[in-house]
Amino acid sequence: MASPQAAAIDKLFDGFVAALTANPAMGIEELRDMLEKCGDLAADPGGVDYLEADANGTPCLWAVPAGATGDRVLLSLHGGGCVTGSRFSHRKMFAHIAKAVGCRALIVDYGRAPEHQHPSQVNECVKVYEWLLAQGIKPAHIATVGDSAGGNLCTTVVLGMRTRGLALPAAVMPLSPWYDMEGTGASFETNAKVDRLVSKDMSVGMSQLYIGATSPRDPLVNPLFADFKGYPPTYIQVGGYEALLDDSLRVAERAKAAGVEVRCEVFPEMQHVFQFMAGRAPEADDAIAKLAAWVRPKLGLA
């Protein structure tokens, strides 16, 4: 049974849906401002400094926990359908993860759709990865992490690295990833009454803004069609109440079939990106502790 504290995300998402229902013509900037409130769910982790950075022309934010090792990095990609979200909306969640792991997180503020459409985001994040390598960070000391659309990007950016012949990072950690640009997952139906935010219409509408003229089956935008041979170890976390649940399950099976070390964990009764409640809900803290325990040895921190 979900904790009482976990109801905070229900209340926030219900408010979003009510606002969108009352104003179906809501403009993109108003939508972006509204969804920035996701960042309010997390408690401040404390003991973390935030430093602005420019990574090959992309604005980023370092989250630097006190005492963290400086030579391991979480390449952190925010969600929001590639339309909303920012380094600020996701600052506290990624800081909690970095603090648990004991390393720095680089939170990337990639260009958002519809002003920037696929493959802009993948290309930009690959350039940020190249910037990290130029700073002397070893590929084996980097893990990618992201939520929702950021979960897509933290997966597809690694595929983009591979197409460029780059050495791949040590691990990939998608949280509630949004993979299927066509919205074909059965969980859109089976979880329709329990997911408080995501619907098929919302998912497909966001995907149209993001992918533009790109095929919704392009492997660099939809990993259901990707070749995962040689892909790094991957740990997917997803809520049991999510409309996007089948996105995680299907990509996990595809990666496993290619020989990838994959862990896909479903957290019962949890909503989309429940890790936003870090420091406030025990389910979020448990999930982040599991991420840290899994990735530390991958980064050589065990």
HUZI-V710732 format. One record per residue. N is the residue number from 0. SS is DSSP state (hx for helix, st for strand, lp for the rest). BURIAL is + if it has 24 or more other ideal C-beta (glycine too) atoms within 12 Angstrom, else -. Layout:
# HUZI-V710732
n = [N/N]
ss = [SS/SS]
burial = [BURIAL/BURIAL]
This chain:
# HUZI-V710732
n = [0/1/2/3/4/5/6/7/8/9/10/11/12/13/14/15/16/17/18/19/20/21/22/23/24/25/26/27/28/29/30/31/32/33/34/35/36/37/38/39/40/41/42/43/44/45/46/47/48/49/50/51/52/53/54/55/56/57/58/59/60/61/62/63/64/65/66/67/68/69/70/71/72/73/74/75/76/77/78/79/80/81/82/83/84/85/86/87/88/89/90/91/92/93/94/95/96/97/98/99/100/101/102/103/104/105/106/107/108/109/110/111/112/113/114/115/116/117/118/119/120/121/122/123/124/125/126/127/128/129/130/131/132/133/134/135/136/137/138/139/140/141/142/143/144/145/146/147/148/149/150/151/152/153/154/155/156/157/158/159/160/161/162/163/164/165/166/167/168/169/170/171/172/173/174/175/176/177/178/179/180/181/182/183/184/185/186/187/188/189/190/191/192/193/194/195/196/197/198/199/200/201/202/203/204/205/206/207/208/209/210/211/212/213/214/215/216/217/218/219/220/221/222/223/224/225/226/227/228/229/230/231/232/233/234/235/236/237/238/239/240/241/242/243/244/245/246/247/248/249/250/251/252/253/254/255/256/257/258/259/260/261/262/263/264/265/266/267/268/269/270/271/272/273/274/275/276/277/278/279/280/281/282/283/284/285/286/287/288/289/290/291/292/293/294/295/296/297/298/299/300/301]
ss = [lp/lp/lp/hx/hx/hx/hx/hx/hx/hx/hx/hx/hx/hx/hx/hx/hx/hx/hx/hx/hx/hx/lp/lp/lp/lp/lp/hx/hx/hx/hx/hx/hx/hx/hx/hx/hx/hx/hx/hx/hx/lp/lp/lp/lp/lp/lp/st/st/st/st/st/st/st/st/lp/lp/st/st/st/st/st/st/st/st/lp/lp/lp/st/st/st/st/st/st/st/st/st/lp/lp/lp/lp/lp/lp/lp/lp/lp/lp/lp/lp/lp/hx/hx/hx/hx/hx/hx/hx/hx/hx/hx/hx/lp/st/st/st/st/st/st/lp/lp/lp/lp/lp/lp/lp/lp/lp/lp/lp/hx/hx/hx/hx/hx/hx/hx/hx/hx/hx/hx/hx/hx/hx/hx/lp/lp/lp/lp/hx/hx/hx/st/st/st/st/st/st/lp/hx/hx/hx/hx/hx/hx/hx/hx/hx/hx/hx/hx/hx/hx/hx/lp/lp/lp/lp/lp/lp/lp/st/st/st/st/st/lp/lp/lp/lp/lp/lp/lp/lp/lp/lp/lp/hx/hx/hx/hx/lp/lp/lp/lp/lp/lp/lp/lp/lp/hx/hx/hx/hx/hx/hx/hx/hx/hx/hx/hx/hx/lp/lp/lp/lp/lp/lp/lp/lp/lp/lp/lp/hx/hx/hx/lp/lp/lp/lp/lp/lp/lp/st/st/st/st/st/st/st/lp/lp/lp/lp/lp/hx/hx/hx/hx/hx/hx/hx/hx/hx/hx/hx/hx/hx/lp/lp/lp/lp/st/st/st/st/st/st/lp/lp/lp/lp/lp/lp/hx/hx/hx/hx/lp/lp/lp/lp/hx/hx/hx/hx/hx/hx/hx/hx/hx/hx/hx/hx/hx/hx/hx/hx/hx/lp/lp/lp/lp]
burial = [-/+/-/-/+/+/-/+/+/+/-/+/+/-/-/+/+/-/-/-/-/-/-/-/-/-/-/-/-/-/+/+/-/+/+/+/+/+/+/+/+/+/+/-/+/-/-/+/-/+/-/-/+/-/+/-/-/+/-/+/+/+/+/+/+/-/-/+/-/-/-/+/+/+/+/+/+/+/+/+/+/+/+/+/+/+/+/+/+/+/+/+/+/+/+/+/+/+/+/+/+/+/+/+/+/+/+/+/+/+/+/+/+/+/-/-/+/+/+/+/+/+/+/+/+/+/+/+/+/+/+/+/+/-/-/-/+/-/+/-/+/+/+/+/+/+/+/+/+/+/+/+/+/+/+/+/+/+/+/+/+/+/-/-/-/-/-/+/+/+/+/+/+/+/+/+/+/+/+/+/+/+/+/+/+/-/+/+/-/-/+/-/-/+/+/+/+/+/+/+/-/+/+/+/-/+/+/+/+/+/+/-/-/+/-/+/-/+/+/+/+/+/+/+/-/+/-/+/-/-/+/+/+/+/+/+/+/+/+/+/+/+/+/+/+/+/+/+/+/+/+/+/-/+/+/-/-/-/-/+/-/+/+/+/+/+/+/-/+/+/+/+/+/+/+/+/+/+/+/+/+/-/+/+/+/+/+/+/-/+/+/+/-/+/+/+/-/+/+/-/+/-]
